[in-house]
Amino acid sequence: MQSQQNHNAADVECKALPIHWEVKRTEKVSLHDWIAQAKGGAKDEEIPVVAWRKNNAPWYAILPLDDLIEILQCADIEALRIRKTTKPK
């Protein structure tokens, strides 16, 4: 995974995942603009994802619901369930 400085590239690149990342760390939310930016930069085979957080707040990922459902269908749900129940709080 690496951070990109080129304005035409994704903010973060991870060649193992078919995701176009746009990363925002700001107090002001421009969600529709960010989604349009992610969609505009994503290749046909990539999922556009916006990762965002405010200062001193957790990170959130915004992606199309259809893509989230597809990711979940491809995931090992039992492994996810075990991980969530054994993860320290």
PyMOL Python script that loads the backbone (N, CA, C, O; Angstrom):
from pymol import cmd

cmd.read_pdbstr("""\
ATOM      1  N   MET A   1       0.851  -1.163   0.000  1.00  0.00           N
ATOM      2  CA  MET A   1       0.000   0.000   0.000  1.00  0.00           C
ATOM      3  C   MET A   1       0.900   1.231   0.000  1.00  0.00           C
ATOM      4  O   MET A   1       1.902   1.283   0.713  1.00  0.00           O
ATOM      5  N   GLN A   2       0.525   2.226  -0.816  1.00  0.00           N
ATOM      6  CA  GLN A   2       1.310   3.441  -0.804  1.00  0.00           C
ATOM      7  C   GLN A   2       0.419   4.642  -1.047  1.00  0.00           C
ATOM      8  O   GLN A   2      -0.619   4.549  -1.701  1.00  0.00           O
ATOM      9  N   SER A   3       0.850   5.778  -0.503  1.00  0.00           N
ATOM     10  CA  SER A   3       0.121   7.018  -0.684  1.00  0.00           C
ATOM     11  C   SER A   3       0.531   7.648  -2.004  1.00  0.00           C
ATOM     12  O   SER A   3       1.693   7.574  -2.402  1.00  0.00           O
ATOM     13  N   GLN A   4      -0.419   8.261  -2.675  1.00  0.00           N
ATOM     14  CA  GLN A   4      -0.165   8.885  -3.966  1.00  0.00           C
ATOM     15  C   GLN A   4      -0.207  10.403  -3.829  1.00  0.00           C
ATOM     16  O   GLN A   4      -1.017  10.936  -3.069  1.00  0.00           O
ATOM     17  N   GLN A   5       0.650  11.094  -4.551  1.00  0.00           N
ATOM     18  CA  GLN A   5       0.645  12.555  -4.552  1.00  0.00           C
ATOM     19  C   GLN A   5       0.088  13.116  -5.854  1.00  0.00           C
ATOM     20  O   GLN A   5      -0.233  14.302  -5.920  1.00  0.00           O
ATOM     21  N   ASN A   6      -0.033  12.302  -6.873  1.00  0.00           N
ATOM     22  CA  ASN A   6      -0.546  12.705  -8.171  1.00  0.00           C
ATOM     23  C   ASN A   6      -2.057  12.917  -8.063  1.00  0.00           C
ATOM     24  O   ASN A   6      -2.763  12.043  -7.560  1.00  0.00           O
ATOM     25  N   HIS A   7      -2.562  14.057  -8.523  1.00  0.00           N
ATOM     26  CA  HIS A   7      -3.988  14.350  -8.406  1.00  0.00           C
ATOM     27  C   HIS A   7      -4.851  13.445  -9.277  1.00  0.00           C
ATOM     28  O   HIS A   7      -6.052  13.331  -9.031  1.00  0.00           O
ATOM     29  N   ASN A   8      -4.283  12.808 -10.272  1.00  0.00           N
ATOM     30  CA  ASN A   8      -5.046  11.904 -11.133  1.00  0.00           C
ATOM     31  C   ASN A   8      -5.064  10.481 -10.597  1.00  0.00           C
ATOM     32  O   ASN A   8      -5.769   9.630 -11.138  1.00  0.00           O
ATOM     33  N   ALA A   9      -4.316  10.215  -9.563  1.00  0.00           N
ATOM     34  CA  ALA A   9      -4.223   8.860  -8.997  1.00  0.00           C
ATOM     35  C   ALA A   9      -5.071   8.770  -7.736  1.00  0.00           C
ATOM     36  O   ALA A   9      -5.474   9.782  -7.163  1.00  0.00           O
ATOM     37  N   ALA A  10      -5.330   7.541  -7.321  1.00  0.00           N
ATOM     38  CA  ALA A  10      -6.006   7.325  -6.044  1.00  0.00           C
ATOM     39  C   ALA A  10      -5.118   7.853  -4.925  1.00  0.00           C
ATOM     40  O   ALA A  10      -3.897   7.917  -5.073  1.00  0.00           O
ATOM     41  N   ASP A  11      -5.732   8.232  -3.800  1.00  0.00           N
ATOM     42  CA  ASP A  11      -4.960   8.739  -2.667  1.00  0.00           C
ATOM     43  C   ASP A  11      -4.100   7.643  -2.047  1.00  0.00           C
ATOM     44  O   ASP A  11      -2.999   7.910  -1.563  1.00  0.00           O
ATOM     45  N   VAL A  12      -4.597   6.430  -2.064  1.00  0.00           N
ATOM     46  CA  VAL A  12      -3.875   5.271  -1.546  1.00  0.00           C
ATOM     47  C   VAL A  12      -3.972   4.183  -2.593  1.00  0.00           C
ATOM     48  O   VAL A  12      -5.024   3.981  -3.199  1.00  0.00           O
ATOM     49  N   GLU A  13      -2.879   3.489  -2.802  1.00  0.00           N
ATOM     50  CA  GLU A  13      -2.892   2.403  -3.780  1.00  0.00           C
ATOM     51  C   GLU A  13      -2.497   1.102  -3.101  1.00  0.00           C
ATOM     52  O   GLU A  13      -1.465   1.023  -2.434  1.00  0.00           O
ATOM     53  N   CYS A  14      -3.319   0.096  -3.277  1.00  0.00           N
ATOM     54  CA  CYS A  14      -3.036  -1.251  -2.794  1.00  0.00           C
ATOM     55  C   CYS A  14      -3.369  -2.192  -3.941  1.00  0.00           C
ATOM     56  O   CYS A  14      -4.537  -2.496  -4.185  1.00  0.00           O
ATOM     57  N   LYS A  15      -2.353  -2.644  -4.636  1.00  0.00           N
ATOM     58  CA  LYS A  15      -2.562  -3.440  -5.846  1.00  0.00           C
ATOM     59  C   LYS A  15      -3.284  -4.765  -5.581  1.00  0.00           C
ATOM     60  O   LYS A  15      -3.794  -5.379  -6.518  1.00  0.00           O
ATOM     61  N   ALA A  16      -3.335  -5.218  -4.326  1.00  0.00           N
ATOM     62  CA  ALA A  16      -4.007  -6.478  -3.997  1.00  0.00           C
ATOM     63  C   ALA A  16      -5.527  -6.320  -3.950  1.00  0.00           C
ATOM     64  O   ALA A  16      -6.253  -7.314  -3.975  1.00  0.00           O
ATOM     65  N   LEU A  17      -6.011  -5.078  -3.882  1.00  0.00           N
ATOM     66  CA  LEU A  17      -7.454  -4.843  -3.782  1.00  0.00           C
ATOM     67  C   LEU A  17      -7.947  -4.051  -4.991  1.00  0.00           C
ATOM     68  O   LEU A  17      -7.278  -3.110  -5.416  1.00  0.00           O
ATOM     69  N   PRO A  18      -9.102  -4.409  -5.555  1.00  0.00           N
ATOM     70  CA  PRO A  18      -9.647  -3.657  -6.688  1.00  0.00           C
ATOM     71  C   PRO A  18     -10.443  -2.441  -6.209  1.00  0.00           C
ATOM     72  O   PRO A  18     -11.644  -2.331  -6.452  1.00  0.00           O
ATOM     73  N   ILE A  19      -9.743  -1.528  -5.522  1.00  0.00           N
ATOM     74  CA  ILE A  19     -10.398  -0.376  -4.910  1.00  0.00           C
ATOM     75  C   ILE A  19      -9.687   0.905  -5.321  1.00  0.00           C
ATOM     76  O   ILE A  19      -8.458   0.975  -5.327  1.00  0.00           O
ATOM     77  N   HIS A  20     -10.479   1.915  -5.664  1.00  0.00           N
ATOM     78  CA  HIS A  20      -9.948   3.261  -5.882  1.00  0.00           C
ATOM     79  C   HIS A  20     -10.261   4.061  -4.620  1.00  0.00           C
ATOM     80  O   HIS A  20     -11.425   4.339  -4.331  1.00  0.00           O
ATOM     81  N   TRP A  21      -9.226   4.428  -3.869  1.00  0.00           N
ATOM     82  CA  TRP A  21      -9.380   5.113  -2.586  1.00  0.00           C
ATOM     83  C   TRP A  21      -9.286   6.622  -2.757  1.00  0.00           C
ATOM     84  O   TRP A  21      -8.380   7.125  -3.421  1.00  0.00           O
ATOM     85  N   GLU A  22     -10.217   7.331  -2.161  1.00  0.00           N
ATOM     86  CA  GLU A  22     -10.108   8.769  -1.951  1.00  0.00           C
ATOM     87  C   GLU A  22     -10.122   8.951  -0.445  1.00  0.00           C
ATOM     88  O   GLU A  22     -11.059   8.514   0.224  1.00  0.00           O
ATOM     89  N   VAL A  23      -9.095   9.590   0.094  1.00  0.00           N
ATOM     90  CA  VAL A  23      -8.949   9.718   1.542  1.00  0.00           C
ATOM     91  C   VAL A  23      -9.110  11.188   1.924  1.00  0.00           C
ATOM     92  O   VAL A  23      -8.443  12.067   1.379  1.00  0.00           O
ATOM     93  N   LYS A  24     -10.008  11.428   2.869  1.00  0.00           N
ATOM     94  CA  LYS A  24     -10.311  12.785   3.314  1.00  0.00           C
ATOM     95  C   LYS A  24     -10.193  12.847   4.827  1.00  0.00           C
ATOM     96  O   LYS A  24     -10.759  12.020   5.542  1.00  0.00           O
ATOM     97  N   ARG A  25      -9.450  13.836   5.305  1.00  0.00           N
ATOM     98  CA  ARG A  25      -9.360  14.081   6.753  1.00  0.00           C
ATOM     99  C   ARG A  25      -9.657  15.559   6.962  1.00  0.00           C
ATOM    100  O   ARG A  25      -8.773  16.414   6.903  1.00  0.00           O
ATOM    101  N   THR A  26     -10.922  15.822   7.204  1.00  0.00           N
ATOM    102  CA  THR A  26     -11.369  17.203   7.281  1.00  0.00           C
ATOM    103  C   THR A  26     -12.612  17.304   8.152  1.00  0.00           C
ATOM    104  O   THR A  26     -13.351  16.332   8.314  1.00  0.00           O
ATOM    105  N   GLU A  27     -12.834  18.476   8.705  1.00  0.00           N
ATOM    106  CA  GLU A  27     -14.031  18.723   9.507  1.00  0.00           C
ATOM    107  C   GLU A  27     -15.233  18.998   8.608  1.00  0.00           C
ATOM    108  O   GLU A  27     -16.367  18.674   8.961  1.00  0.00           O
ATOM    109  N   LYS A  28     -14.980  19.597   7.449  1.00  0.00           N
ATOM    110  CA  LYS A  28     -16.069  19.951   6.538  1.00  0.00           C
ATOM    111  C   LYS A  28     -16.381  18.773   5.623  1.00  0.00           C
ATOM    112  O   LYS A  28     -15.490  18.225   4.974  1.00  0.00           O
ATOM    113  N   VAL A  29     -17.652  18.391   5.578  1.00  0.00           N
ATOM    114  CA  VAL A  29     -18.075  17.235   4.794  1.00  0.00           C
ATOM    115  C   VAL A  29     -18.615  17.694   3.443  1.00  0.00           C
ATOM    116  O   VAL A  29     -19.509  18.536   3.370  1.00  0.00           O
ATOM    117  N   SER A  30     -18.058  17.127   2.380  1.00  0.00           N
ATOM    118  CA  SER A  30     -18.538  17.359   1.013  1.00  0.00           C
ATOM    119  C   SER A  30     -18.748  15.997   0.365  1.00  0.00           C
ATOM    120  O   SER A  30     -18.157  15.682  -0.667  1.00  0.00           O
ATOM    121  N   LEU A  31     -19.599  15.203   0.991  1.00  0.00           N
ATOM    122  CA  LEU A  31     -19.752  13.795   0.639  1.00  0.00           C
ATOM    123  C   LEU A  31     -20.039  13.570  -0.839  1.00  0.00           C
ATOM    124  O   LEU A  31     -19.390  12.734  -1.467  1.00  0.00           O
ATOM    125  N   HIS A  32     -20.989  14.293  -1.402  1.00  0.00           N
ATOM    126  CA  HIS A  32     -21.336  14.073  -2.808  1.00  0.00           C
ATOM    127  C   HIS A  32     -20.174  14.411  -3.739  1.00  0.00           C
ATOM    128  O   HIS A  32     -19.969  13.731  -4.744  1.00  0.00           O
ATOM    129  N   ASP A  33     -19.424  15.443  -3.417  1.00  0.00           N
ATOM    130  CA  ASP A  33     -18.237  15.789  -4.215  1.00  0.00           C
ATOM    131  C   ASP A  33     -17.184  14.696  -4.106  1.00  0.00           C
ATOM    132  O   ASP A  33     -16.561  14.331  -5.102  1.00  0.00           O
ATOM    133  N   TRP A  34     -16.985  14.174  -2.907  1.00  0.00           N
ATOM    134  CA  TRP A  34     -15.986  13.125  -2.698  1.00  0.00           C
ATOM    135  C   TRP A  34     -16.361  11.853  -3.444  1.00  0.00           C
ATOM    136  O   TRP A  34     -15.514  11.212  -4.068  1.00  0.00           O
ATOM    137  N   ILE A  35     -17.650  11.492  -3.372  1.00  0.00           N
ATOM    138  CA  ILE A  35     -18.106  10.290  -4.082  1.00  0.00           C
ATOM    139  C   ILE A  35     -17.902  10.463  -5.582  1.00  0.00           C
ATOM    140  O   ILE A  35     -17.437   9.543  -6.254  1.00  0.00           O
ATOM    141  N   ALA A  36     -18.244  11.628  -6.108  1.00  0.00           N
ATOM    142  CA  ALA A  36     -18.040  11.892  -7.536  1.00  0.00           C
ATOM    143  C   ALA A  36     -16.562  11.803  -7.894  1.00  0.00           C
ATOM    144  O   ALA A  36     -16.216  11.287  -8.956  1.00  0.00           O
ATOM    145  N   GLN A  37     -15.695  12.295  -7.029  1.00  0.00           N
ATOM    146  CA  GLN A  37     -14.255  12.222  -7.265  1.00  0.00           C
ATOM    147  C   GLN A  37     -13.783  10.770  -7.289  1.00  0.00           C
ATOM    148  O   GLN A  37     -13.006  10.381  -8.161  1.00  0.00           O
ATOM    149  N   ALA A  38     -14.249   9.977  -6.341  1.00  0.00           N
ATOM    150  CA  ALA A  38     -13.861   8.558  -6.295  1.00  0.00           C
ATOM    151  C   ALA A  38     -14.382   7.813  -7.525  1.00  0.00           C
ATOM    152  O   ALA A  38     -13.644   7.042  -8.139  1.00  0.00           O
ATOM    153  N   LYS A  39     -15.648   8.037  -7.889  1.00  0.00           N
ATOM    154  CA  LYS A  39     -16.230   7.375  -9.063  1.00  0.00           C
ATOM    155  C   LYS A  39     -15.509   7.795 -10.336  1.00  0.00           C
ATOM    156  O   LYS A  39     -15.256   6.973 -11.217  1.00  0.00           O
ATOM    157  N   GLY A  40     -15.180   9.081 -10.426  1.00  0.00           N
ATOM    158  CA  GLY A  40     -14.506   9.597 -11.617  1.00  0.00           C
ATOM    159  C   GLY A  40     -13.097   9.053 -11.798  1.00  0.00           C
ATOM    160  O   GLY A  40     -12.618   8.918 -12.924  1.00  0.00           O
ATOM    161  N   GLY A  41     -12.437   8.742 -10.692  1.00  0.00           N
ATOM    162  CA  GLY A  41     -11.071   8.243 -10.760  1.00  0.00           C
ATOM    163  C   GLY A  41     -10.957   6.730 -10.837  1.00  0.00           C
ATOM    164  O   GLY A  41      -9.897   6.200 -11.168  1.00  0.00           O
ATOM    165  N   ALA A  42     -12.046   6.034 -10.531  1.00  0.00           N
ATOM    166  CA  ALA A  42     -12.005   4.564 -10.493  1.00  0.00           C
ATOM    167  C   ALA A  42     -12.040   3.978 -11.896  1.00  0.00           C
ATOM    168  O   ALA A  42     -12.779   4.446 -12.762  1.00  0.00           O
ATOM    169  N   LYS A  43     -11.231   2.947 -12.106  1.00  0.00           N
ATOM    170  CA  LYS A  43     -11.289   2.177 -13.349  1.00  0.00           C
ATOM    171  C   LYS A  43     -12.531   1.295 -13.291  1.00  0.00           C
ATOM    172  O   LYS A  43     -13.118   1.118 -12.224  1.00  0.00           O
ATOM    173  N   ASP A  44     -12.930   0.746 -14.425  1.00  0.00           N
ATOM    174  CA  ASP A  44     -14.144  -0.084 -14.488  1.00  0.00           C
ATOM    175  C   ASP A  44     -14.115  -1.242 -13.497  1.00  0.00           C
ATOM    176  O   ASP A  44     -15.153  -1.619 -12.952  1.00  0.00           O
ATOM    177  N   GLU A  45     -12.950  -1.800 -13.263  1.00  0.00           N
ATOM    178  CA  GLU A  45     -12.840  -2.964 -12.384  1.00  0.00           C
ATOM    179  C   GLU A  45     -12.606  -2.590 -10.916  1.00  0.00           C
ATOM    180  O   GLU A  45     -12.442  -3.472 -10.073  1.00  0.00           O
ATOM    181  N   GLU A  46     -12.589  -1.304 -10.611  1.00  0.00           N
ATOM    182  CA  GLU A  46     -12.333  -0.844  -9.243  1.00  0.00           C
ATOM    183  C   GLU A  46     -13.606  -0.373  -8.546  1.00  0.00           C
ATOM    184  O   GLU A  46     -14.527   0.137  -9.184  1.00  0.00           O
ATOM    185  N   ILE A  47     -13.641  -0.549  -7.240  1.00  0.00           N
ATOM    186  CA  ILE A  47     -14.726  -0.055  -6.406  1.00  0.00           C
ATOM    187  C   ILE A  47     -14.310   1.321  -5.883  1.00  0.00           C
ATOM    188  O   ILE A  47     -13.242   1.454  -5.286  1.00  0.00           O
ATOM    189  N   PRO A  48     -15.144   2.347  -6.102  1.00  0.00           N
ATOM    190  CA  PRO A  48     -14.799   3.674  -5.571  1.00  0.00           C
ATOM    191  C   PRO A  48     -15.124   3.744  -4.079  1.00  0.00           C
ATOM    192  O   PRO A  48     -16.264   3.510  -3.678  1.00  0.00           O
ATOM    193  N   VAL A  49     -14.127   4.065  -3.263  1.00  0.00           N
ATOM    194  CA  VAL A  49     -14.304   4.137  -1.815  1.00  0.00           C
ATOM    195  C   VAL A  49     -13.752   5.464  -1.311  1.00  0.00           C
ATOM    196  O   VAL A  49     -12.650   5.872  -1.679  1.00  0.00           O
ATOM    197  N   VAL A  50     -14.524   6.125  -0.472  1.00  0.00           N
ATOM    198  CA  VAL A  50     -14.070   7.331   0.214  1.00  0.00           C
ATOM    199  C   VAL A  50     -13.799   6.945   1.665  1.00  0.00           C
ATOM    200  O   VAL A  50     -14.695   6.455   2.353  1.00  0.00           O
ATOM    201  N   ALA A  51     -12.584   7.161   2.129  1.00  0.00           N
ATOM    202  CA  ALA A  51     -12.236   6.965   3.537  1.00  0.00           C
ATOM    203  C   ALA A  51     -12.167   8.362   4.155  1.00  0.00           C
ATOM    204  O   ALA A  51     -11.465   9.240   3.654  1.00  0.00           O
ATOM    205  N   TRP A  52     -12.909   8.557   5.254  1.00  0.00           N
ATOM    206  CA  TRP A  52     -13.029   9.896   5.824  1.00  0.00           C
ATOM    207  C   TRP A  52     -13.067   9.858   7.348  1.00  0.00           C
ATOM    208  O   TRP A  52     -13.583   8.928   7.966  1.00  0.00           O
ATOM    209  N   ARG A  53     -12.501  10.903   7.916  1.00  0.00           N
ATOM    210  CA  ARG A  53     -12.636  11.093   9.357  1.00  0.00           C
ATOM    211  C   ARG A  53     -12.447  12.555   9.711  1.00  0.00           C
ATOM    212  O   ARG A  53     -11.757  13.306   9.022  1.00  0.00           O
ATOM    213  N   LYS A  54     -13.086  12.931  10.811  1.00  0.00           N
ATOM    214  CA  LYS A  54     -12.857  14.232  11.420  1.00  0.00           C
ATOM    215  C   LYS A  54     -11.706  14.073  12.401  1.00  0.00           C
ATOM    216  O   LYS A  54     -11.308  12.952  12.715  1.00  0.00           O
ATOM    217  N   ASN A  55     -11.177  15.171  12.879  1.00  0.00           N
ATOM    218  CA  ASN A  55     -10.138  15.113  13.898  1.00  0.00           C
ATOM    219  C   ASN A  55     -10.662  14.390  15.134  1.00  0.00           C
ATOM    220  O   ASN A  55     -11.798  14.605  15.558  1.00  0.00           O
ATOM    221  N   ASN A  56      -9.834  13.545  15.697  1.00  0.00           N
ATOM    222  CA  ASN A  56     -10.157  12.807  16.916  1.00  0.00           C
ATOM    223  C   ASN A  56     -11.422  11.955  16.789  1.00  0.00           C
ATOM    224  O   ASN A  56     -12.150  11.771  17.764  1.00  0.00           O
ATOM    225  N   ALA A  57     -11.674  11.450  15.615  1.00  0.00           N
ATOM    226  CA  ALA A  57     -12.854  10.613  15.371  1.00  0.00           C
ATOM    227  C   ALA A  57     -12.410   9.371  14.590  1.00  0.00           C
ATOM    228  O   ALA A  57     -11.333   9.362  13.994  1.00  0.00           O
ATOM    229  N   PRO A  58     -13.243   8.324  14.594  1.00  0.00           N
ATOM    230  CA  PRO A  58     -12.871   7.112  13.857  1.00  0.00           C
ATOM    231  C   PRO A  58     -12.979   7.313  12.343  1.00  0.00           C
ATOM    232  O   PRO A  58     -13.674   8.210  11.865  1.00  0.00           O
ATOM    233  N   TRP A  59     -12.283   6.465  11.616  1.00  0.00           N
ATOM    234  CA  TRP A  59     -12.359   6.458  10.156  1.00  0.00           C
ATOM    235  C   TRP A  59     -13.637   5.761   9.717  1.00  0.00           C
ATOM    236  O   TRP A  59     -14.091   4.810  10.354  1.00  0.00           O
ATOM    237  N   TYR A  60     -14.210   6.244   8.621  1.00  0.00           N
ATOM    238  CA  TYR A  60     -15.362   5.611   7.993  1.00  0.00           C
ATOM    239  C   TYR A  60     -15.067   5.426   6.514  1.00  0.00           C
ATOM    240  O   TYR A  60     -14.319   6.198   5.914  1.00  0.00           O
ATOM    241  N   ALA A  61     -15.662   4.397   5.938  1.00  0.00           N
ATOM    242  CA  ALA A  61     -15.545   4.151   4.505  1.00  0.00           C
ATOM    243  C   ALA A  61     -16.924   4.282   3.885  1.00  0.00           C
ATOM    244  O   ALA A  61     -17.901   3.731   4.391  1.00  0.00           O
ATOM    245  N   ILE A  62     -16.994   5.014   2.791  1.00  0.00           N
ATOM    246  CA  ILE A  62     -18.241   5.204   2.067  1.00  0.00           C
ATOM    247  C   ILE A  62     -18.063   4.548   0.696  1.00  0.00           C
ATOM    248  O   ILE A  62     -17.134   4.879  -0.041  1.00  0.00           O
ATOM    249  N   LEU A  63     -18.960   3.616   0.361  1.00  0.00           N
ATOM    250  CA  LEU A  63     -18.892   2.923  -0.915  1.00  0.00           C
ATOM    251  C   LEU A  63     -20.291   2.553  -1.362  1.00  0.00           C
ATOM    252  O   LEU A  63     -21.212   2.517  -0.546  1.00  0.00           O
ATOM    253  N   PRO A  64     -20.465   2.278  -2.649  1.00  0.00           N
ATOM    254  CA  PRO A  64     -21.788   1.891  -3.126  1.00  0.00           C
ATOM    255  C   PRO A  64     -22.277   0.617  -2.426  1.00  0.00           C
ATOM    256  O   PRO A  64     -21.513  -0.329  -2.232  1.00  0.00           O
ATOM    257  N   LEU A  65     -23.554   0.611  -2.053  1.00  0.00           N
ATOM    258  CA  LEU A  65     -24.128  -0.525  -1.339  1.00  0.00           C
ATOM    259  C   LEU A  65     -23.991  -1.817  -2.137  1.00  0.00           C
ATOM    260  O   LEU A  65     -23.688  -2.863  -1.562  1.00  0.00           O
ATOM    261  N   ASP A  66     -24.207  -1.765  -3.441  1.00  0.00           N
ATOM    262  CA  ASP A  66     -24.066  -2.974  -4.265  1.00  0.00           C
ATOM    263  C   ASP A  66     -22.667  -3.570  -4.146  1.00  0.00           C
ATOM    264  O   ASP A  66     -22.506  -4.790  -4.111  1.00  0.00           O
ATOM    265  N   ASP A  67     -21.661  -2.709  -4.084  1.00  0.00           N
ATOM    266  CA  ASP A  67     -20.281  -3.193  -3.945  1.00  0.00           C
ATOM    267  C   ASP A  67     -20.050  -3.783  -2.560  1.00  0.00           C
ATOM    268  O   ASP A  67     -19.359  -4.793  -2.430  1.00  0.00           O
ATOM    269  N   LEU A  68     -20.617  -3.167  -1.521  1.00  0.00           N
ATOM    270  CA  LEU A  68     -20.497  -3.721  -0.173  1.00  0.00           C
ATOM    271  C   LEU A  68     -21.114  -5.112  -0.114  1.00  0.00           C
ATOM    272  O   LEU A  68     -20.526  -6.031   0.457  1.00  0.00           O
ATOM    273  N   ILE A  69     -22.293  -5.269  -0.702  1.00  0.00           N
ATOM    274  CA  ILE A  69     -22.951  -6.578  -0.715  1.00  0.00           C
ATOM    275  C   ILE A  69     -22.096  -7.603  -1.450  1.00  0.00           C
ATOM    276  O   ILE A  69     -21.976  -8.744  -1.003  1.00  0.00           O
ATOM    277  N   GLU A  70     -21.508  -7.210  -2.564  1.00  0.00           N
ATOM    278  CA  GLU A  70     -20.650  -8.122  -3.314  1.00  0.00           C
ATOM    279  C   GLU A  70     -19.415  -8.519  -2.504  1.00  0.00           C
ATOM    280  O   GLU A  70     -19.010  -9.681  -2.519  1.00  0.00           O
ATOM    281  N   ILE A  71     -18.827  -7.569  -1.809  1.00  0.00           N
ATOM    282  CA  ILE A  71     -17.672  -7.863  -0.947  1.00  0.00           C
ATOM    283  C   ILE A  71     -18.068  -8.869   0.126  1.00  0.00           C
ATOM    284  O   ILE A  71     -17.339  -9.829   0.377  1.00  0.00           O
ATOM    285  N   LEU A  72     -19.209  -8.655   0.755  1.00  0.00           N
ATOM    286  CA  LEU A  72     -19.667  -9.562   1.809  1.00  0.00           C
ATOM    287  C   LEU A  72     -19.954 -10.961   1.260  1.00  0.00           C
ATOM    288  O   LEU A  72     -19.698 -11.959   1.934  1.00  0.00           O
ATOM    289  N   GLN A  73     -20.476 -11.033   0.054  1.00  0.00           N
ATOM    290  CA  GLN A  73     -20.737 -12.332  -0.558  1.00  0.00           C
ATOM    291  C   GLN A  73     -19.438 -13.093  -0.827  1.00  0.00           C
ATOM    292  O   GLN A  73     -19.433 -14.324  -0.845  1.00  0.00           O
ATOM    293  N   CYS A  74     -18.351 -12.375  -1.034  1.00  0.00           N
ATOM    294  CA  CYS A  74     -17.053 -13.006  -1.301  1.00  0.00           C
ATOM    295  C   CYS A  74     -16.255 -13.265  -0.026  1.00  0.00           C
ATOM    296  O   CYS A  74     -15.219 -13.929  -0.067  1.00  0.00           O
ATOM    297  N   ALA A  75     -16.725 -12.751   1.089  1.00  0.00           N
ATOM    298  CA  ALA A  75     -15.970 -12.824   2.342  1.00  0.00           C
ATOM    299  C   ALA A  75     -16.225 -14.127   3.089  1.00  0.00           C
ATOM    300  O   ALA A  75     -17.228 -14.807   2.874  1.00  0.00           O
ATOM    301  N   ASP A  76     -15.298 -14.447   3.963  1.00  0.00           N
ATOM    302  CA  ASP A  76     -15.442 -15.567   4.881  1.00  0.00           C
ATOM    303  C   ASP A  76     -16.179 -15.036   6.113  1.00  0.00           C
ATOM    304  O   ASP A  76     -15.556 -14.567   7.066  1.00  0.00           O
ATOM    305  N   ILE A  77     -17.499 -15.113   6.081  1.00  0.00           N
ATOM    306  CA  ILE A  77     -18.337 -14.518   7.124  1.00  0.00           C
ATOM    307  C   ILE A  77     -18.098 -15.161   8.488  1.00  0.00           C
ATOM    308  O   ILE A  77     -18.117 -14.471   9.507  1.00  0.00           O
ATOM    309  N   GLU A  78     -17.878 -16.463   8.519  1.00  0.00           N
ATOM    310  CA  GLU A  78     -17.624 -17.130   9.805  1.00  0.00           C
ATOM    311  C   GLU A  78     -16.327 -16.614  10.433  1.00  0.00           C
ATOM    312  O   GLU A  78     -16.273 -16.387  11.642  1.00  0.00           O
ATOM    313  N   ALA A  79     -15.299 -16.432   9.631  1.00  0.00           N
ATOM    314  CA  ALA A  79     -14.044 -15.881  10.145  1.00  0.00           C
ATOM    315  C   ALA A  79     -14.248 -14.457  10.661  1.00  0.00           C
ATOM    316  O   ALA A  79     -13.662 -14.068  11.671  1.00  0.00           O
ATOM    317  N   LEU A  80     -15.075 -13.687   9.967  1.00  0.00           N
ATOM    318  CA  LEU A  80     -15.391 -12.330  10.409  1.00  0.00           C
ATOM    319  C   LEU A  80     -16.134 -12.357  11.745  1.00  0.00           C
ATOM    320  O   LEU A  80     -15.833 -11.568  12.641  1.00  0.00           O
ATOM    321  N   ARG A  81     -17.088 -13.249  11.875  1.00  0.00           N
ATOM    322  CA  ARG A  81     -17.855 -13.372  13.120  1.00  0.00           C
ATOM    323  C   ARG A  81     -16.923 -13.713  14.290  1.00  0.00           C
ATOM    324  O   ARG A  81     -17.037 -13.122  15.363  1.00  0.00           O
ATOM    325  N   ILE A  82     -16.017 -14.648  14.089  1.00  0.00           N
ATOM    326  CA  ILE A  82     -15.075 -15.051  15.142  1.00  0.00           C
ATOM    327  C   ILE A  82     -14.174 -13.877  15.508  1.00  0.00           C
ATOM    328  O   ILE A  82     -13.934 -13.607  16.685  1.00  0.00           O
ATOM    329  N   ARG A  83     -13.684 -13.189  14.494  1.00  0.00           N
ATOM    330  CA  ARG A  83     -12.794 -12.060  14.739  1.00  0.00           C
ATOM    331  C   ARG A  83     -13.507 -10.962  15.543  1.00  0.00           C
ATOM    332  O   ARG A  83     -12.923 -10.393  16.465  1.00  0.00           O
ATOM    333  N   LYS A  84     -14.761 -10.665  15.196  1.00  0.00           N
ATOM    334  CA  LYS A  84     -15.496  -9.626  15.902  1.00  0.00           C
ATOM    335  C   LYS A  84     -15.806 -10.020  17.346  1.00  0.00           C
ATOM    336  O   LYS A  84     -15.855  -9.153  18.219  1.00  0.00           O
ATOM    337  N   THR A  85     -16.013 -11.301  17.613  1.00  0.00           N
ATOM    338  CA  THR A  85     -16.347 -11.722  18.977  1.00  0.00           C
ATOM    339  C   THR A  85     -15.102 -11.872  19.857  1.00  0.00           C
ATOM    340  O   THR A  85     -15.221 -11.866  21.082  1.00  0.00           O
ATOM    341  N   THR A  86     -13.938 -12.003  19.275  1.00  0.00           N
ATOM    342  CA  THR A  86     -12.709 -12.161  20.057  1.00  0.00           C
ATOM    343  C   THR A  86     -11.853 -10.890  20.061  1.00  0.00           C
ATOM    344  O   THR A  86     -10.816 -10.848  20.722  1.00  0.00           O
ATOM    345  N   LYS A  87     -12.269  -9.878  19.344  1.00  0.00           N
ATOM    346  CA  LYS A  87     -11.516  -8.630  19.265  1.00  0.00           C
ATOM    347  C   LYS A  87     -11.631  -7.869  20.579  1.00  0.00           C
ATOM    348  O   LYS A  87     -12.736  -7.671  21.085  1.00  0.00           O
ATOM    349  N   PRO A  88     -10.476  -7.430  21.149  1.00  0.00           N
ATOM    350  CA  PRO A  88     -10.529  -6.655  22.397  1.00  0.00           C
ATOM    351  C   PRO A  88     -11.224  -5.311  22.146  1.00  0.00           C
ATOM    352  O   PRO A  88     -11.101  -4.725  21.070  1.00  0.00           O
ATOM    353  N   LYS A  89     -11.951  -4.842  23.153  1.00  0.00           N
ATOM    354  CA  LYS A  89     -12.674  -3.555  23.010  1.00  0.00           C
ATOM    355  C   LYS A  89     -11.899  -2.405  23.537  1.00  0.00           C
ATOM    356  O   LYS A  89     -12.370  -1.269  23.489  1.00  0.00           O
TER     357      LYS A  89
END
""", "prot")
cmd.dss("prot")
cmd.show_as("cartoon", "prot")
cmd.util.cbc("prot")
cmd.orient("prot")
